[in-house]
């Protein structure tokens, strides 16, 4: 496919990749309708040394390597709202951030959700910085369509002050290594980051009720997002023969296959989106077969995401209730010091404003 121009295979390799699924075989050993091994990590569980090593010691200009390293350090230092997904040899990181903005005039009580993707020559030599290819421009909209059009995230709960202030949620997806099927890996990373993200709590005050106070995490517990369901993207690769298709195509298979289709469904079987960009046409019976397979895979992936998030939340709770030994008295050194101010981060200390 377009994103793997740098990969050249022999005629025998191409023929084997095309015909092997007929014998229930694939180049990496897993079955045609099986996913590769999926690993999800959050916050401090991100493998810092592996990320830095894979970033610095790849081929490429030193500027690209340092730029990618800054993104890695940013994700490793974050706690809530960051995730890393490894699907086979494909590795993707996602970060969720929020800020208060003015709402759209036609939706004064609804927040916004936006997705941004970043490709780097470090992930794939065929990518050019500042010149995204066709697939690079499609990746973000595919994930965005599955999330926003299915209304998976409750944007009405992001309203703070009607017509004046709402929360804008931003998802940044960084491609670390392109081992094939970036859509599914990036979609899982975005969902995992959303499930662990927490925004600061806001309250209204003042004489006219128009004063907005943003409370730091040390004062009030941040609030998670309201997510109704998890739209799971399942990508199918098609070869010259319409009877030959695979789930979760690798980068070798992407260089040979003649078309792809991504079906986004939730665990209940509701179809959120279907994306078929270019390639050969597909018969209706093939599409229905793909949707049936995608329903099963969506349920499996949803369970894996929820189990990983539950484990992370449990560890997060245990870290918060961890007891520390009492520190010696410091009254003689702390005269005139307001410890309430010291506990709050500088960026969030005493934030309040009126509109």
C-alpha positions in Angstrom: 0.0 0.0 0.0 0.9 3.7 -0.2 2.6 4.0 3.1 5.1 1.3 2.5 6.8 2.3 -0.8 10.2 1.7 0.9 9.4 -2.1 1.2 10.3 -4.2 -1.8 9.4 -7.9 -1.9 10.3 -10.6 -4.4 7.8 -12.2 -6.7 7.8 -15.4 -4.7 7.2 -13.5 -1.5 4.3 -11.7 -3.1 2.8 -14.9 -4.3 3.1 -16.6 -1.0 1.5 -13.7 0.9 -1.4 -13.7 -1.5 -2.1 -17.5 -1.5 -1.1 -18.5 2.1 -4.4 -17.4 3.6 -6.2 -20.1 1.5 -4.3 -22.6 3.6 -5.0 -20.9 6.9 -1.4 -19.6 6.9 0.3 -16.1 7.2 3.8 -14.9 7.0 4.1 -14.3 10.8 2.4 -17.5 11.8 -1.1 -16.4 13.0 -4.3 -17.3 11.3 -6.0 -15.1 8.7 -8.8 -13.9 11.0 -6.7 -13.5 14.2 -5.0 -10.4 15.6 -1.4 -10.2 16.6 -0.4 -9.9 20.2 -1.9 -6.8 21.8 -0.2 -5.0 24.7 -1.6 -1.8 26.4 0.3 0.3 28.8 -0.5 3.5 30.7 1.3 6.4 32.4 4.3 5.3 34.3 4.0 1.8 32.9 5.3 3.1 29.5 8.6 1.5 28.9 10.9 4.5 29.0 14.2 2.9 28.2 12.7 0.9 25.3 11.1 4.0 23.8 14.2 6.1 24.1 16.4 3.3 22.6 14.0 2.7 19.7 13.9 6.4 19.1 17.5 7.4 19.2 19.1 4.4 17.6 16.9 4.2 14.5 18.2 5.5 11.1 17.4 9.0 10.2 18.4 12.6 10.6 19.4 13.6 14.2 16.7 16.3 14.1 13.9 13.8 13.5 15.3 11.5 16.3 15.4 14.4 18.8 12.0 15.5 17.9 10.6 12.0 18.4 12.4 11.7 21.7 10.7 14.9 23.0 7.3 13.3 22.2 8.4 10.1 24.0 9.5 12.1 27.1 6.3 14.0 27.1 4.2 10.8 27.1 6.3 9.1 29.7 6.1 12.1 32.1 2.3 12.2 31.9 0.1 10.1 34.2 -3.6 10.1 33.3 -4.7 10.2 29.7 -1.6 8.6 28.1 -1.3 5.2 26.6 1.0 3.0 24.4 -0.4 0.2 22.3 1.8 -2.4 20.7 0.1 -4.6 18.1 2.7 -7.0 16.8 5.5 -4.8 15.5 3.2 -1.7 15.3 3.6 0.8 18.2 1.4 3.8 18.8 1.2 6.4 21.6 -1.8 8.6 22.4 -2.1 11.6 24.7 -5.3 13.3 25.8 -5.4 17.0 26.9 -8.1 19.5 27.6 -8.6 23.2 27.8 -11.4 25.7 28.3 -12.7 27.3 25.1 -15.7 29.1 23.8 -18.3 26.8 22.3 -19.8 26.9 18.8 -22.8 29.2 18.5 -25.1 26.4 17.3 -24.0 24.1 20.2 -23.6 26.4 23.2 -23.6 23.6 25.8 -21.4 21.0 24.1 -17.7 20.5 24.3 -15.5 19.5 21.4 -13.4 16.5 20.5 -10.5 16.6 18.0 -7.9 14.1 16.9 -4.5 14.9 15.6 -2.0 12.4 14.2 1.8 12.8 13.9 3.8 10.7 11.4 7.6 10.7 11.4 10.3 9.2 9.2 11.4 7.4 12.4 8.2 5.2 12.2 8.5 4.5 8.5 11.2 5.7 6.1 8.6 6.3 3.4 7.0 9.1 5.5 8.2 12.6 4.8 8.0 15.3 7.5 5.5 18.0 6.4 4.4 16.0 3.4 1.8 13.5 4.6 0.8 10.9 2.1 -2.7 9.7 1.3 -2.9 7.2 4.1 -1.5 9.6 6.6 -4.3 12.1 5.9 -6.9 9.3 6.2 -5.9 7.9 9.5 -7.2 10.7 11.7 -10.6 11.1 10.0 -11.2 7.3 10.2 -10.8 7.3 14.0 -12.6 10.6 14.3 -15.6 9.4 12.4 -15.9 6.3 14.6 -15.7 8.4 17.8 -17.7 11.5 17.0 -20.5 10.2 14.7 -21.3 7.4 17.1 -21.3 10.0 19.9 -19.2 7.6 22.0 -18.0 10.6 24.1 -20.7 12.6 25.9 -19.9 16.1 24.7 -22.8 17.7 26.6 -21.1 16.8 29.9 -18.2 18.9 28.8 -20.2 22.1 29.2 -19.2 24.5 32.0 -21.0 27.8 31.3 -23.6 27.9 28.6 -22.6 29.8 25.6 -19.3 30.9 27.1 -17.1 28.1 28.3 -16.8 24.4 27.5 -14.0 21.8 27.6 -12.2 21.0 24.4 -10.7 17.5 24.4 -7.7 16.9 22.1 -6.3 13.5 21.3 -2.7 13.4 19.9 -1.7 10.2 18.3 2.0 9.5 17.7 3.2 6.7 15.4 6.3 5.1 16.9 6.7 2.2 14.5 4.7 1.1 11.5 4.4 -2.6 11.5 1.1 -2.6 9.7 -2.5 -1.9 10.5 -2.0 1.5 12.0 -5.7 2.3 12.1 -6.6 -0.4 14.6 -3.6 0.3 16.8 -4.2 4.0 16.8 -7.9 3.5 17.5 -7.2 1.3 20.5 -4.6 3.8 21.8 -7.1 6.7 21.5 -9.8 4.8 23.4 -7.4 3.6 26.2 -6.1 7.2 26.7 -9.7 8.6 26.8 -10.7 6.0 29.4 -7.9 7.0 31.7 -8.1 10.8 31.2 -9.4 13.0 33.9 -10.2 16.7 33.6 -10.1 19.3 36.4 -13.4 19.9 38.2 -15.0 23.4 37.7 -17.5 25.2 39.9 -19.5 28.4 39.4 -19.5 31.1 42.0 -19.6 34.9 42.4 -22.6 37.1 43.0 -24.0 36.5 39.5 -22.9 32.9 39.2 -20.6 33.7 36.3 -17.3 33.1 38.0 -15.6 29.9 37.1 -13.2 28.2 39.5 -10.9 25.5 38.2 -9.8 23.3 41.1 -6.3 21.6 41.0 -6.1 17.8 41.6 -4.8 18.4 45.1 -8.0 20.2 46.1 -10.6 18.2 44.2 -10.4 14.8 42.5 -10.4 15.3 38.7 -13.4 13.9 36.8 -13.3 11.2 34.1 -15.0 11.6 30.8 -18.4 10.1 30.2 -18.0 7.5 27.5 -21.1 5.6 26.4 -19.5 2.8 24.4 -16.2 1.9 22.7 -16.2 2.0 18.9 -13.5 -0.6 17.8 -11.9 -0.3 14.4 -11.3 -3.7 12.6 -9.4 -3.5 9.4 -9.5 -6.1 6.6 -7.0 -6.6 3.8 -8.1 -7.9 0.4 -6.0 -9.5 -2.2 -6.5 -10.0 -6.0 -8.8 -12.8 -5.4 -12.0 -11.6 -3.6 -12.1 -14.8 -1.6 -8.8 -14.0 0.1 -8.9 -11.6 3.0 -7.2 -11.2 6.3 -7.7 -9.3 9.5 -5.0 -7.1 11.0 -2.7 -6.9 7.9 1.0 -6.7 8.6 3.3 -4.2 6.7 4.3 -7.0 4.3 0.7 -7.8 3.5 -0.1 -4.1 3.1 2.5 -3.9 0.3 0.8 -6.7 -1.6 -3.0 -6.4 -0.9 -5.2 -4.6 -3.5 -7.7 -3.0 -1.1 -8.6 -2.5 2.5 -11.8 -1.9 4.5 -12.2 -0.7 8.1 -15.4 -1.5 10.0 -15.9 0.3 13.3 -18.3 -1.5 15.7 -18.9 -1.6 19.4 -19.4 -4.7 21.5 -23.1 -4.7 21.0 -22.7 -5.1 17.2 -23.8 -1.5 16.4 -22.0 -0.3 13.2 -20.5 3.1 13.9 -18.6 3.6 10.6 -17.4 1.8 7.5 -14.4 3.1 5.5 -13.4 1.7 2.1 -10.9 3.9 0.3 -9.9 2.9 -3.2 -8.9 -0.6 -4.3 -11.1 -3.2 -6.0 -14.8 -3.4 -5.4 -16.2 -5.7 -2.8 -19.5 -7.7 -3.1 -22.2 -7.2 -0.5 -21.9 -10.8 0.8 -18.2 -10.1 1.6 -19.1 -6.9 3.4 -21.7 -8.7 5.6 -19.2 -11.5 6.3 -16.6 -8.8 7.4 -19.2 -7.2 9.7 -19.9 -10.5 11.4 -16.2 -11.1 12.0 -15.7 -7.5 13.2 -18.5 -7.9 15.8 -16.7 -10.8 17.4 -13.3 -9.0 17.3 -14.8 -5.8 18.7 -16.1 -7.8 21.7 -12.7 -9.3 22.3 -10.8 -6.1 22.0 -13.3 -4.2 24.2 -12.7 -6.8 27.0 -8.9 -6.4 26.7 -9.1 -2.6 26.9 -11.4 -2.6 29.9 -9.3 -5.1 31.7 -6.2 -3.0 31.1 -8.0 0.1 32.3 -9.3 -1.6 35.4 -5.8 -2.7 36.3 -4.5 0.8 35.8 -7.2 2.4 37.9 -6.6 -0.1 40.7 -2.9 0.7 40.8 -3.7 4.4 40.7 -6.0 4.1 43.7 -3.4 2.2 45.6 -0.8 4.8 45.0 -3.1 7.5 46.3 -3.8 5.8 49.6 -0.2 4.8 50.2 0.9 5.9 53.7 4.1 7.9 54.2 6.0 8.2 57.5 5.4 11.5 59.4 7.9 14.1 58.7 9.7 15.9 61.6 8.2 19.1 62.8 9.3 22.1 60.6 7.5 24.9 62.4 10.8 26.6 63.1 11.6 26.6 59.4 8.2 27.4 58.0 7.1 30.6 59.7 4.9 32.6 57.3 4.7 29.8 54.7 1.3 28.9 53.2 1.5 25.2 52.6 -1.9 25.2 50.8 -0.3 27.3 48.1 2.8 25.1 47.9 0.7 21.9 47.3 -1.1 23.3 44.3 0.8 23.4 40.9 1.7 26.9 39.8 -0.4 26.6 36.6 -3.5 25.7 38.6 -3.0 27.6 41.8 -6.1 29.7 42.6 -7.5 29.8 39.0 -10.7 31.7 38.9 -12.1 34.2 36.4 -15.4 35.9 35.7 -17.1 36.4 32.3 
